[in-house]
């Protein structure tokens, strides 16, 4: 009886660690964000017109993300391409394109707390940018022209479970 109780407790611990969420903005989390992007019509359709077409004739746009309190070295990447009239995330994970062209690409960062607030829908991109809660490099006028989809993007941290531990560098 005693061994059964210990064995069940050990199994419970193993089961809970196996399903633990990846750290928010980690490589694993960003892969899930890429999948979530493709399931969100506001992102895939709302960015399909002019936003995705500003790709500097490369055929893609790059978004780098990180949590300010975890450091720039923890950046991850999303690669977005135009496919079948939609803006589709084709890659989410470790940075593959370290050289950014900020006439088309974006790097965004905020503290863990701010990402959580934006993910919960407490405020959108306009307030985040105006009050400096979201820092980013990239075409700001372009971002302001797609506020609805931009807000959907900022909601991803609220849709994808993420641990508060900083991602490995």
C-alpha positions in Angstrom: 0.0 0.0 0.0 2.8 2.4 1.0 4.7 1.7 -2.3 1.5 2.2 -4.3 1.0 5.6 -2.8 4.6 6.6 -3.5 4.4 5.3 -7.1 1.2 7.2 -7.7 2.7 10.4 -6.2 5.7 10.0 -8.5 3.5 9.5 -11.5 1.5 12.6 -10.7 4.7 14.7 -10.5 6.0 13.3 -13.8 2.6 13.9 -15.5 2.4 17.5 -14.3 6.0 18.3 -15.5 5.4 16.6 -18.9 2.5 19.1 -19.5 4.2 22.2 -18.1 4.0 25.2 -20.5 7.1 26.3 -22.3 8.5 29.6 -21.2 6.6 32.5 -22.8 8.5 33.6 -26.0 10.8 30.6 -25.9 11.5 28.7 -29.1 8.8 26.1 -28.3 6.3 28.9 -27.4 7.0 30.8 -30.6 6.3 27.6 -32.7 2.9 27.5 -31.0 2.4 31.2 -31.7 3.0 30.5 -35.4 0.3 27.8 -35.3 -2.1 30.1 -33.5 -1.4 32.9 -36.1 -2.5 30.6 -38.9 -5.8 29.8 -37.1 -6.6 33.5 -36.6 -8.5 35.0 -39.6 -7.8 38.5 -38.5 -4.1 37.9 -38.8 -4.1 35.7 -41.9 -6.7 37.7 -43.8 -6.3 41.1 -42.2 -2.6 41.3 -43.1 -3.0 39.7 -46.5 -3.3 42.9 -48.5 -0.7 45.6 -48.2 1.0 44.5 -45.0 2.5 41.3 -46.2 3.3 42.8 -49.6 5.8 45.1 -47.9 8.5 42.4 -47.9 11.3 44.2 -49.7 10.9 41.7 -52.6 12.2 38.8 -50.4 8.8 36.9 -50.3 8.6 37.2 -46.4 8.5 39.4 -43.4 10.3 38.7 -40.1 9.1 39.4 -36.6 11.5 39.0 -33.7 10.0 38.8 -30.2 11.4 38.8 -26.7 10.7 39.7 -23.1 12.7 42.7 -22.1 13.3 41.3 -18.6 14.8 38.1 -20.1 17.2 39.9 -22.4 17.7 40.5 -26.1 19.6 37.3 -26.4 16.4 35.3 -25.8 14.8 36.6 -29.1 12.7 34.2 -31.2 11.5 34.6 -34.7 8.3 34.3 -36.7 8.5 34.2 -40.5 5.4 35.3 -42.4 4.8 34.7 -46.1 2.0 35.5 -48.6 0.3 32.2 -49.6 -3.0 31.7 -51.3 -4.0 35.3 -50.6 -3.2 35.1 -46.9 -0.4 36.1 -44.5 0.8 32.7 -43.3 3.3 32.0 -40.5 5.7 29.5 -42.1 8.2 29.4 -39.2 8.3 30.0 -35.5 11.3 29.3 -33.4 15.0 30.2 -33.0 16.3 33.3 -34.9 17.3 32.3 -38.4 17.5 35.8 -39.8 19.6 37.9 -37.4 19.9 40.8 -39.9 16.6 42.7 -40.0 15.4 45.2 -42.6 13.3 47.5 -40.5 11.6 48.9 -43.6 9.6 45.6 -43.6 10.6 43.6 -40.5 9.8 44.1 -36.8 11.5 43.5 -33.5 9.1 43.8 -30.5 9.8 43.5 -26.8 8.0 44.2 -23.6 8.3 43.1 -20.0 6.7 39.8 -19.0 4.0 41.8 -17.2 3.2 43.9 -20.2 3.0 40.9 -22.6 0.6 39.3 -20.1 -1.5 42.5 -19.9 -1.7 42.8 -23.7 -2.4 39.1 -24.0 -5.3 39.5 -21.6 -6.7 42.3 -23.7 -6.2 44.9 -21.0 -5.2 47.3 -23.8 -4.3 47.3 -27.4 -1.3 48.4 -29.6 -2.1 52.1 -29.6 -1.9 52.4 -25.8 1.0 50.0 -25.6 3.0 52.1 -28.1 1.9 55.5 -26.7 2.9 54.7 -23.1 6.1 52.8 -24.1 4.8 49.5 -22.8 5.7 47.8 -26.1 9.0 48.7 -27.7 9.6 47.9 -31.3 11.6 48.6 -34.3 10.0 48.5 -37.7 7.7 50.4 -39.9 5.5 52.2 -37.3 3.1 53.8 -39.8 2.5 50.4 -41.4 1.8 48.9 -38.0 -0.6 51.8 -37.2 -2.5 51.0 -40.5 -3.3 47.5 -39.3 -4.4 48.1 -35.7 -7.0 45.3 -35.7 -4.6 42.5 -36.8 -1.8 44.1 -34.6 -4.1 43.8 -31.6 -4.8 40.1 -32.5 -1.1 39.5 -32.6 -0.6 41.1 -29.2 -3.3 38.8 -27.8 -1.3 35.7 -28.6 0.4 35.6 -25.2 -3.0 35.3 -23.7 -4.0 32.4 -25.9 -0.8 30.3 -25.6 0.1 29.1 -22.2 3.6 30.3 -21.2 5.7 29.8 -18.1 7.1 33.0 -16.5 10.6 31.5 -16.4 12.9 33.2 -18.9 13.7 31.1 -22.0 17.1 29.6 -22.2 19.6 31.7 -24.0 
